[in-house]
Amino acid sequence: MLFRGTFTVACVTLSVSVGADQAGDEAQLKALHAEIVQLIGAATCINLVHCRVVALGTRPCGGAAEYLAYSNLAGQSKREAIEAKAYEYTFLFEDLQRATKQVGTCEVLSQPRPACVDGRCRIDAGVQ
């Protein structure tokens, strides 16, 4: 049942984004990114166990285009909201890449580790 609901949402998103023009998709992508950043907020943590990393977008040869650190201190519903928006963002990102036939270097970013620094979740600077 959950799979069917997720599939239906993906189909609705696809039909909306495919019919939109490129400028509209780019504006929607920018707005979704801002919404994700707003949902993440201050990303407060007490220790590392509160920090997570979410992937956004895709690269031509695989992997995410970007990673953001967030906190799970606010509870499961906020985590689910961030992950749902990240999925929506990545779906639109891929759709826009296909529509504009974007190409890029074939490098895959490894998923970074989160870190809790000064009470805030961050991407671990020691990971390249």
C-alpha positions in Angstrom: 0.0 0.0 0.0 2.8 2.4 0.9 4.5 1.7 -2.4 1.4 2.4 -4.4 0.9 5.8 -2.6 4.6 6.7 -3.3 4.2 5.7 -6.9 1.1 7.8 -7.4 2.8 10.9 -6.0 5.8 10.3 -8.3 3.5 10.1 -11.3 1.7 13.3 -10.4 5.0 15.1 -9.9 6.2 13.8 -13.3 3.1 14.9 -15.2 3.4 18.4 -13.6 7.1 18.9 -14.2 7.1 17.4 -17.7 4.5 20.0 -18.8 6.3 22.9 -17.3 8.8 25.0 -19.2 12.5 25.0 -18.4 12.5 28.4 -16.6 9.6 27.3 -14.5 11.4 24.1 -13.6 14.6 26.0 -12.6 12.5 28.3 -10.4 10.7 25.4 -8.8 14.1 23.7 -8.2 15.5 26.8 -6.6 12.4 27.1 -4.4 12.5 23.5 -3.4 16.2 23.9 -2.4 15.3 26.9 -0.3 12.4 25.0 1.3 14.8 22.1 2.2 17.3 24.5 3.7 14.5 26.2 5.7 13.2 22.8 7.0 16.8 21.9 8.1 17.0 25.2 9.9 19.7 25.5 12.6 20.3 21.7 12.7 21.0 21.7 16.4 22.7 18.6 18.0 23.9 17.5 21.4 26.2 14.9 19.9 26.9 13.1 16.6 24.0 10.7 16.9 21.6 13.5 16.2 23.2 14.3 12.8 22.3 12.9 9.4 23.2 13.7 5.8 20.7 14.0 2.9 21.5 13.8 -0.8 20.2 16.3 -3.3 20.2 16.0 -7.1 22.3 13.7 -9.2 25.6 13.7 -11.1 25.9 12.4 -14.7 27.9 9.3 -13.7 26.0 8.6 -10.5 25.8 9.9 -6.9 24.4 13.0 -5.5 25.1 16.5 -6.7 25.1 17.9 -3.2 24.8 16.8 0.4 23.4 18.7 3.3 23.6 17.9 7.0 20.5 18.0 9.2 19.4 17.1 12.7 17.0 14.4 13.8 16.4 16.1 17.2 13.1 17.6 16.0 11.7 14.1 15.5 10.7 11.7 12.8 8.1 13.9 11.1 10.7 16.6 10.4 13.1 13.9 9.1 10.4 12.5 6.8 9.6 16.0 5.5 13.2 16.7 4.7 13.7 13.4 3.0 10.4 13.8 1.0 11.4 17.2 -0.2 14.9 15.9 -1.1 13.3 13.1 -3.1 11.1 15.7 -4.9 14.1 17.9 -5.5 16.2 15.1 -7.0 13.3 13.9 -9.2 12.9 17.4 -10.6 16.7 17.8 -10.9 17.0 14.7 -13.0 14.0 15.7 -15.1 15.6 19.1 -15.8 18.9 17.4 -16.6 17.3 15.2 -19.2 15.3 18.0 -20.7 18.3 20.2 -21.1 20.7 17.4 -22.0 23.2 18.5 -19.3 26.5 16.8 -19.2 29.3 17.1 -16.7 32.5 15.5 -15.5 32.3 11.9 -14.5 33.2 12.2 -10.9 31.1 10.7 -8.1 31.0 12.5 -4.7 31.3 10.1 -1.9 28.7 10.5 0.8 30.2 12.6 3.5 29.9 11.9 7.2 27.9 14.3 9.5 29.6 16.0 12.4 28.2 17.8 15.5 30.3 21.0 15.8 29.5 23.6 18.4 26.0 22.3 18.7 25.2 22.2 15.0 25.2 19.4 12.5 27.7 20.0 9.7 29.4 18.0 6.9 32.6 16.6 8.3 35.3 18.8 6.9 37.9 15.9 7.1 36.1 13.9 4.4 37.1 14.7 0.8 
